[in-house]
Structures are given as structure tokens and as C-alpha cells.
Amino acid sequence: MIEINQKEIKTAGIIGANGYTGSELVRLLAFHPNVSLRFLYSRSNSGTKISDLYPDLATVCEMVLTDQPEEVDILFLCLPHKESQNWLTQNDIKDDTLVIDLGNDFRLDGNFENRDFIYGLPEINKKQLSGAKSIANPGCFATAIQLALLPLAQKGLLNEVYTTGITGSTGAGQSLQATTHFTWRNDNISAYKTLTHQHVDEILQQLVSFNTNEISLNFVPWRGDFSRGIFTSFHGENRCRTFRY
């Protein structure tokens, strides 16, 4: 969550703008009345227009990707997992720059050098996010699952939870791999990382702060035969919920 003074224009830059997350962020910021998008950073596609990579952005943004970042008020990190820490270490960022990481580097441990990242789910940390200078954006499955379970956790009703979630192919990122090809996804679903998905620890870390009982989360993620979106379902002790994200 970003609270911006309605009369104040903030400058913003995106690190990793060539990926799916970065390109969607370009679309959102291009229409924000109080944001001036200054640069789109990409080492692999420097010199290429963002609309050449994503033709659907042709009427939205014609900026050219660069490998030379500028000083901005808000810096978004849309990098692969574990790359955000490396980028911040290798680049000098002003202390008053708002850094929002959309990867998973700071969701579990928000302490990094002189920054203390706040977990960026407004339903949990609305007050802490107001005025924060470092924000760790929640994961996709983590967001969908928490939004469904938070009301139960706040009433102390969670203990043994079973959940499944099916996600579109863009959730795996832009890099090609066997399970993102059309020939694998079309007319097919498949489970992966059964009971071992990386978002489980992130989810439990937040839910246990509300729930008085110990929580056990049994999560089975699935690959769906569609491009975008997540659908999750839950059950435990005769309670069942579904949530679409």
C-alpha cells in the first residue's frame, strides 16, 4: 500500500521491468495521477522499448529500457527470488527512497543493512505501512490464502488447515521451462511442491500472530491451464472457504 499526497507527484523507477510483474506495474503506474515514471531498468533488454517486449503496452508506455538507474522517490524491485538483496548491496540507494520489493527476499526476515522491511499486506500492517521506507510485498499464493484465513485467525479458530490453490502460468515468470509451455499447460493441471511451497512459512508467520492456537497449514499448489489468476479452497474442522485472487 502506498499513501501519496494527492497534490504531490512522486518519481518512480522499476528494477526488472522486463518481467511479467514489472510490465504489469508499468501499466498501473502509467495511469497513476501522482506518479511520474522515470526509468525502466533491465540489463538483458537495455535499449529496447517496453512496448516491443509487450505490444499491449503500445498505447500505455513507450519508454526505453535502460541499465542506468536514476535517483527516484519510489524504487520497485521486480527481480527473481534472492536477486533483490544482491541489487541493493551493489547499488547505492538513498535512505529516504521508498523501496518496495515484489520478490520474496525480505518477507520472512525484513532486516537488511540500514533498512527494516515491513510486510506489505494492508489488512495486517496498515498503520506500519503508512510512512514506511521499506516494504516487502506479499507473495501471490500467500496473499490469496491469508485474505481467506485472516478472519478465522483473528477469532482464534484455526488449527489444522488444508488448502489447495491453482495458479496460472504467468505466476512462474517469463523464463521458459517445461511446465510453462503450451504443450504442458493446455488441457492439463499438475500438482507441484506438495506441502513444501515457499509461501507456507510466510503465511504462518503472519497468521500465528493473530491465532491463539498452533496452526498447521497443509498446502498443495497446482498449475492450471490458464495464464493469470489464482483460485484457492480451504477446509478444516467442518469449515470450508473458497477464495479467488
ZATORPA-969917 format. One record per residue (C-alpha): residue in one letter; x, y, z. Coordinates in steps of 0.05 Angstrom, whole numbers, padded with zeros to 5 digits, always signed. Layout:
N
aXYZ/...
END
This chain:
245
m+00000+00000+00000/i+00027+00068-00020/e-00003+00131+00010/i+00014+00190-00034/n-00005+00263-00022/q-00057+00280-00074/k-00021+00345-00093/e+00050+00315-00094/i+00080+00279-00153/k+00128+00223-00135/t+00181+00198-00183/a+00187+00123-00191/g+00233+00072-00224/i+00225-00003-00236/i+00283-00052-00230/g+00268-00113-00272/a+00214-00080-00315/n+00221-00132-00370/g+00187-00188-00330/y+00113-00202-00322/t+00109-00168-00254/g+00148-00107-00278/s+00107-00098-00341/e+00042-00101-00303/l+00070-00050-00254/v+00086-00005-00314/r+00013-00007-00333/l-00011+00011-00262/l+00039+00068-00252/a+00028+00097-00322/f-00044+00114-00302/h-00029+00137-00231/p-00043+00212-00226/n+00011+00224-00173/v+00068+00183-00201/s+00119+00202-00253/l+00153+00140-00281/r+00226+00160-00294/f+00262+00096-00315/l+00252+00022-00330/y+00314-00019-00313/s+00335-00083-00347/r+00405-00110-00360/s+00383-00162-00411/n+00338-00116-00452/s+00372-00048-00445/g+00359-00005-00506/t+00292-00039-00523/k+00225-00004-00517/i+00179-00036-00466/s+00124-00037-00519/d+00168-00080-00564/l+00170-00133-00509/y+00097-00124-00491/p+00056-00098-00551/d-00005-00089-00506/l+00033-00031-00474/a+00040+00007-00540/t-00014+00057-00522/v+00007+00059-00449/c+00083+00069-00446/e+00137+00079-00499/m+00196+00084-00451/v+00262+00050-00469/l+00292+00001-00420/t+00359+00022-00391/d+00415-00007-00348/q+00428+00060-00315/p+00381+00073-00256/e+00366+00144-00232/e+00350+00173-00164/v+00275+00169-00152/d+00227+00176-00094/i+00200+00105-00101/l+00240+00045-00125/f+00205-00020-00143/l+00245-00085-00145/c+00214-00136-00192/l+00271-00185-00193/p+00276-00261-00188/h+00279-00291-00118/k+00342-00273-00079/e+00363-00221-00131/s+00336-00161-00093/q+00387-00167-00037/n+00443-00171-00088/w+00418-00110-00125/l+00411-00067-00063/t+00481-00088-00040/q+00512-00069-00106/n+00476-00002-00114/d+00476+00060-00070/i+00404+00077-00052/k+00387+00140-00012/d+00359+00127+00057/d+00296+00167+00043/t+00279+00128-00020/l+00218+00084-00012/v+00239+00013-00033/i+00184-00037-00049/d+00208-00107-00062/l+00160-00152-00101/g+00205-00213-00093/n+00209-00257-00031/d+00276-00234-00004/f+00250-00194+00056/r+00183-00226+00073/l+00209-00272+00128/d+00268-00231+00151/g+00258-00156+00139/n+00324-00133+00168/f+00374-00114+00114/e+00432-00067+00127/n+00401+00000+00147/r+00330-00019+00125/d+00274-00053+00162/f+00224-00081+00112/i+00150-00081+00133/y+00107-00139+00108/g+00063-00105+00056/l-00006-00135+00068/p-00050-00075+00087/e-00102-00120+00121/i-00048-00136+00173/n+00001-00077+00174/k-00038-00016+00151/k-00011+00030+00205/q+00061+00006+00198/l+00059+00015+00123/s+00040+00088+00128/g+00105+00125+00123/a+00148+00063+00116/k+00211+00068+00073/s+00220-00007+00060/i+00163-00054+00042/a+00164-00128+00027/n+00106-00144-00020/p+00069-00209-00002/g+00072-00269-00048/c+00014-00287-00094/f-00009-00352-00061/a+00007-00321+00006/t-00039-00262-00007/a-00098-00305-00031/i-00092-00354+00028/q-00083-00301+00081/l-00142-00259+00057/a-00186-00321+00064/l-00159-00344+00131/l-00147-00279+00168/p-00219-00271+00192/l-00215-00341+00223/a-00146-00328+00253/q-00169-00264+00285/k-00223-00304+00321/g-00174-00358+00341/l-00209-00411+00300/l-00150-00441+00262/n-00112-00504+00279/e-00106-00558+00225/v-00118-00525+00157/y-00118-00560+00089/t-00114-00516+00028/t-00105-00524-00047/g-00091-00469-00097/i-00088-00468-00173/t-00048-00415-00209/g-00039-00390-00280/s+00025-00398-00320/t+00048-00325-00311/g+00059-00339-00238/a+00121-00379-00257/g+00153-00318-00290/q+00176-00304-00361/s+00234-00354-00364/l+00217-00415-00405/q+00213-00482-00370/a+00179-00547-00387/t+00118-00535-00344/t+00103-00466-00374/h+00100-00489-00446/f+00032-00492-00481/t+00041-00566-00494/w+00045-00579-00419/r-00007-00529-00394/n-00062-00538-00446/d-00119-00582-00422/n-00077-00603-00363/i-00067-00589-00288/s-00010-00615-00245/a+00009-00610-00172/y+00078-00585-00151/k+00117-00571-00088/t+00065-00610-00049/l+00067-00589+00025/t+00134-00554+00013/h+00116-00489-00023/q+00158-00429-00002/h+00098-00387+00016/v+00077-00433+00074/d+00127-00402+00123/e+00108-00332+00101/i+00034-00347+00113/l+00044-00380+00181/q+00089-00323+00204/q+00031-00275+00197/l-00027-00319+00218/v+00003-00343+00283/s+00008-00271+00308/f-00069-00270+00309/n-00088-00342+00325/t-00081-00365+00397/n-00074-00439+00376/e-00017-00471+00340/i-00031-00473+00265/s-00014-00529+00217/l-00021-00510+00144/n-00022-00566+00092/f-00017-00533+00024/v-00019-00566-00045/p-00008-00518-00103/w-00029-00535-00174/r-00010-00510-00243/g-00072-00490-00283/d-00086-00489-00358/f-00096-00413-00359/s-00049-00353-00358/r-00069-00309-00300/g-00103-00314-00232/i-00107-00358-00170/f-00164-00398-00141/t-00156-00427-00071/s-00200-00470-00027/f-00195-00489+00047/h-00224-00537+00096/g-00214-00558+00168/e-00260-00579+00224/n-00323-00577+00182/r-00307-00507+00156/c-00297-00494+00082/r-00279-00430+00045/t-00262-00412-00027/f-00225-00350-00050/r-00208-00323-00118/y-00149-00276-00126/
END
